[in-house]
Amino acid sequence: MPKLIRGFQQRYPKIRFELVQGNHTFISNRMENGECDLLISSAKLESDAYEWIPMRTVPLYMWLFLLLIVLRSGRISA
């Protein structure tokens, strides 16, 4: 993200850019209140008033730590 922001600021030096981060509710409230012009999120707002442009599709991975316990009966449970 920093490289993208630097490139934008170099190309458009007269445009004010402020990066605000937060959870989806916080950011979407700022968008709904007109406090920002661009929102980058992994979830869409529940509104048809905005245009959504997919930027990138990436795989989603979940890492789980699983503790297996072998019972005296020889069975395995998680």
N, C-alpha and C positions, 0 to 999 in steps of 0.2 A: 504494500500500500504506500509506503513512503516514497518509493521511486515513481509511482503513478502520480502522486500529489505534486512532487517536484516538477515532473514533466508538464503537468497541467498549469502550474504557476508560471513556469518559464514561457509557455506558449500563450497564456492569457494573463499577463501581469496586472491588468487593471480590474480583474475579477477577484472579489474578496472570497476567500475560501476558509471555512472553519470546519474542522472535523469534530463531530460530536458522537460519542459512543455511548451505548446503553443497551438495555434489554429491548425486546421488540415493542413492548407497550410504551416505554419511554420515547423511543424514536418515532413510532407511529403517531403518538399524541402530538409531537412537534410538527410532523407533517400535516396532520389534520388541522392544527392551529395556524398553519401558514408560516411557521418559524424556519422552515427549510424548503429547499427546492428539489433536493435529490435525496433519495433514501436507498441505501444498499442493505438488503436483508435476505435471509434465507426463507422467509415466509411472506406471503402477499397480505396486504391490508384487505379487510372485508369491505371494499369499496370499488365501484366501477368508475370512479372519478379519475383514476390514474392509469397511465400506460405502464405496463410491465414489460421489461426487456430482459430476457435471460442473458446473463453475462458469461456464465460458465457452468457446466455440469460436471460434477466430480463424484466419485464413489464415496459412499458414507460407510465408515467402519465403526463397529462397536467392540470394545475390548472388555472382556469379562474375566474376572478372577474367580475361578471355581474351586472350591475346597471340597475334595472328595474324601469321604470318611468310610473306611471299610469296617463294617459291623462284625461282631464276633460270629455272626451266622455266615459270613462270607459274602454278603450282599454289599453292593456299593450304592450309596445314596449321596445326593447333593444337597 
